[in-house]
């Protein structure tokens, strides 16, 4: 179906994307995803889930086995040069020319994409990333954090429409993380689309508009950030009962979200930790009225791993 003339096409359009490596390993299994212009999209998943493979395909570093990908309306295979010039990538690995200067490295990266020399813009990028004072330093003399800043500068200097950040804060200091997020916000304000992969849910909570969860090569969830955060706000109150309970009394089950485990010796109450009222005080009072006593209690927070496990189990 043809899109209405006034509808802005997505910055990234991924349709039924698959990748099978030599040996038969399926890294991606029919992934479909649209990312809007100017959106910050966080792609979450455990190691080996397919995050880096997906990014590498969009950036032209890995060939897909099937499906299509478009960047700003251009196909990554038939319009390779056009799409490659429109994306910037900050990879996980610190790979740079060790003996080049910081300024020379960033300036060269701009030229690789056919952009005219613009030393004023190169200077601005280096200043934004607190690299200007290191402009004449050779890359091998930089600390790990400074090398990470340099990778970001190289990815940005050709003014891409779409910027990929692949685990950008892995092993970096707090100052760099703060600088990076400030820079990402400024880029988004200028209309740049940001795709972020991370293990850390707090990064998605801080920055993202939407969140996708990928596991075993399949995109199993795409949600607005606030909706996913609501899931992560779920907590459990775990009560070790004094006596074994066969069933939960209706006076409690009709009022609270409760479950029994450990042969009836553990009672679990699920509640929203972000809600104005958790209901815990009322539950403890109602337990006492029902003559149910406990020897111990604890609270548990839902983790991102919990969400992965639950979603995978739902797929079976």
C-alpha positions in Angstrom: 0.0 0.0 0.0 1.3 3.4 -0.9 1.9 5.8 2.0 0.0 9.1 2.1 1.9 12.0 0.6 2.0 13.8 3.9 3.3 10.9 5.9 7.0 11.0 6.8 8.6 7.6 6.1 10.6 5.9 8.9 14.3 6.7 9.2 14.9 2.9 9.3 12.7 0.3 7.7 13.5 -3.4 8.4 11.3 -6.1 6.9 11.7 -9.8 7.5 15.5 -9.5 8.1 17.4 -12.7 8.5 21.0 -13.7 8.8 22.5 -17.2 8.8 26.2 -17.5 9.2 28.5 -20.3 7.9 27.9 -23.4 9.9 24.1 -22.8 10.1 23.9 -20.4 13.0 20.8 -18.2 12.7 21.7 -14.8 14.2 18.5 -13.1 13.0 15.1 -14.7 12.3 12.7 -12.6 10.3 13.1 -9.3 12.2 10.8 -6.4 11.2 11.1 -3.0 12.7 10.5 0.7 11.8 12.4 3.5 13.6 11.0 7.0 13.2 13.0 10.1 12.3 14.4 11.8 15.3 13.6 8.9 17.6 15.9 7.4 20.2 15.3 3.6 20.0 17.0 1.3 22.6 17.6 -2.3 21.5 18.0 -4.5 24.6 19.0 -8.1 24.8 21.5 -10.6 26.4 24.8 -11.5 24.8 24.4 -13.3 21.5 20.8 -12.1 21.1 21.5 -10.5 17.6 21.9 -6.8 18.5 25.3 -6.3 16.9 24.4 -8.4 13.9 21.3 -6.3 13.2 23.3 -3.1 13.5 26.1 -4.4 11.3 23.7 -5.2 8.5 22.1 -1.8 8.6 25.5 -0.2 8.5 26.7 -2.3 5.6 29.3 -4.3 7.4 27.5 -7.7 7.2 25.4 -8.9 4.3 21.8 -10.1 5.1 20.6 -13.6 4.2 17.1 -12.4 3.5 14.7 -9.5 4.0 15.1 -5.8 3.2 16.5 -2.8 5.0 16.0 0.9 4.0 17.7 3.9 5.5 15.9 7.3 4.8 14.1 5.4 2.0 17.3 4.0 0.4 17.9 0.3 0.1 21.1 -0.8 1.9 22.1 -3.1 -1.0 21.1 -1.3 -4.2 21.9 2.1 -2.7 24.9 1.1 -0.6 26.9 4.4 -0.9 23.9 6.5 -0.2 22.8 4.6 2.9 26.3 4.2 4.2 26.9 8.0 4.1 23.7 8.5 6.1 24.6 6.3 9.1 27.3 6.6 11.8 28.4 3.7 14.0 30.1 3.7 17.4 31.2 0.1 17.6 31.9 -1.9 20.8 35.6 -2.5 19.9 38.2 0.3 20.2 39.8 0.1 16.7 41.7 3.2 15.5 44.9 4.1 13.8 47.3 4.1 16.8 49.8 6.6 15.5 47.5 9.2 13.9 46.6 12.3 15.9 43.1 12.8 17.2 42.4 15.7 14.9 43.8 14.0 11.9 41.8 10.8 12.6 38.5 12.6 12.9 39.2 14.8 9.9 40.1 11.7 7.8 36.8 10.0 8.8 34.9 12.9 7.4 36.7 12.7 4.1 36.0 9.0 3.8 32.3 9.8 3.4 32.9 12.4 0.7 32.2 15.4 2.9 34.2 18.6 2.2 36.9 19.7 4.6 35.4 21.6 7.5 37.9 22.1 10.3 35.5 24.3 12.2 33.0 21.5 12.4 35.7 19.0 13.3 36.7 21.3 16.1 33.1 21.6 17.4 32.7 17.8 17.5 36.0 17.5 19.4 34.9 20.2 21.9 31.5 18.6 22.4 33.3 15.4 23.4 36.0 17.1 25.6 38.6 16.0 23.1 39.9 19.4 21.9 42.8 19.5 24.4 43.9 16.1 23.0 43.7 17.1 19.3 47.4 16.8 18.7 47.9 13.6 20.8 48.5 10.3 19.0 45.7 7.8 19.5 47.8 5.3 21.3 48.5 7.8 24.0 44.8 8.2 24.9 43.1 6.5 27.9 40.3 4.0 27.2 37.7 6.6 28.0 39.3 9.1 25.6 39.4 6.4 22.8 35.7 5.8 23.3 35.1 9.6 22.9 37.2 9.4 19.7 35.0 6.6 18.3 32.0 8.8 18.9 33.6 11.7 17.2 34.5 9.6 14.1 30.9 8.4 13.9 29.5 11.9 14.0 31.9 13.9 12.0 30.3 13.2 8.6 26.9 14.5 10.0 24.9 11.2 9.7 21.1 11.2 9.7 21.1 8.0 11.8 23.6 7.2 14.6 24.1 3.7 16.0 25.6 3.4 19.5 26.6 -0.3 20.1 27.1 -0.7 23.9 28.6 2.8 24.0 29.0 3.0 27.8 30.5 -0.4 28.4 33.5 0.2 30.7 33.4 4.0 30.5 33.6 6.5 33.3 30.7 8.5 34.7 31.9 11.8 33.1 31.9 10.3 29.6 28.5 8.8 30.2 27.1 12.2 31.1 28.8 13.9 28.2 27.5 11.2 25.8 23.9 11.5 26.9 24.0 15.3 26.7 25.4 15.0 23.2 22.8 12.4 22.2 20.0 14.8 23.4 21.5 17.6 21.3 21.7 15.4 18.2 18.1 14.3 18.7 17.0 17.9 18.9 18.7 18.4 15.5 16.6 15.6 14.0 19.2 12.8 14.2 17.8 9.3 14.7 19.6 7.3 17.5 19.7 3.6 17.8 21.2 2.4 21.1 22.1 -1.2 22.1 22.7 -1.8 25.7 22.6 -4.4 28.5 21.6 -1.6 31.0 17.9 -0.9 31.4 18.7 2.4 33.2 20.2 3.7 30.0 17.0 2.9 28.1 15.0 4.6 30.9 17.2 7.7 30.7 17.3 8.2 27.0 14.9 6.1 24.9 11.5 6.9 23.4 10.9 3.3 22.6 12.5 0.0 23.6 12.8 -3.2 21.7 13.8 -6.6 23.2 15.7 -9.1 21.1 16.4 -12.7 22.1 17.8 -15.6 20.1 17.6 -13.5 16.9 13.9 -12.7 17.3 12.5 -9.3 18.1 10.1 -10.3 20.9 8.9 -6.9 22.1 8.7 -3.3 20.9 7.1 -0.9 23.4 7.0 2.7 24.4 9.6 3.2 27.1 7.1 4.1 29.8 5.1 1.0 29.2 8.2 -1.2 29.6 9.3 0.8 32.7 5.9 0.0 34.2 6.8 -3.7 33.9 10.1 -3.1 35.5 8.4 -1.3 38.3 6.7 -4.5 39.3 7.8 -5.9 42.7 7.0 -9.0 44.7 6.5 -9.3 48.4 7.5 -12.9 49.4 6.1 -14.2 52.7 7.3 -17.4 54.3 4.2 -18.7 56.0 4.2 -20.2 59.5 1.9 -23.0 58.4 1.3 -24.7 55.0 -1.7 -23.2 53.1 -3.7 -25.3 50.6 -5.6 -22.5 49.0 -5.6 -18.7 49.3 -8.8 -17.6 51.1 -11.3 -15.8 48.8 -11.2 -12.7 51.0 -7.6 -12.3 50.0 -7.5 -13.6 46.4 -10.3 -11.3 45.4 -8.5 -8.2 46.7 -4.8 -8.9 46.0 -2.7 -10.5 43.3 -1.4 -13.5 45.3 0.1 -16.8 44.5 1.3 -19.9 46.4 4.5 -21.8 46.0 6.9 -24.2 47.8 4.1 -26.6 48.6 1.9 -23.8 50.1 4.6 -22.5 52.4 5.3 -19.3 50.4 2.8 -16.6 49.6 3.8 -14.0 47.0 2.1 -10.6 46.4 2.8 -8.7 43.2 2.5 -4.9 43.3 3.5 -1.8 41.4 6.4 -0.2 43.3 5.8 3.1 41.4 2.2 3.3 42.4 1.0 5.8 45.0 -0.3 2.9 47.2 1.4 -0.5 47.2 -1.3 -2.2 49.2 1.3 -3.9 51.5 -0.1 -2.4 54.7 -3.6 -3.5 53.9 -2.4 -7.0 52.9 -0.6 -7.5 56.2 -3.6 -6.4 58.1 -5.9 -8.7 56.2 -3.5 -11.6 56.7 -3.7 -11.0 60.4 -7.5 -10.9 60.3 -7.5 -14.2 58.4 -5.3 -15.7 61.1 -2.4 -16.3 58.7 1.1 -15.7 60.1 4.5 -15.6 58.5 8.1 -16.2 59.8 9.9 -14.1 57.2 9.3 -11.6 54.4 11.4 -10.3 51.5 10.9 -8.1 48.4 12.1 -8.9 44.9 12.4 -6.5 41.9 11.6 -7.7 38.4 14.7 -7.5 36.3 15.3 -7.2 32.6 16.3 -10.9 32.6 12.9 -11.7 34.1 11.2 -10.1 31.2 13.4 -12.0 28.7 12.5 -15.3 30.4 8.8 -14.5 30.6 8.6 -13.4 26.9 10.6 -16.5 25.7 8.3 -18.8 27.7 5.2 -17.1 26.1 6.6 -17.9 22.7 6.8 -21.6 23.3 
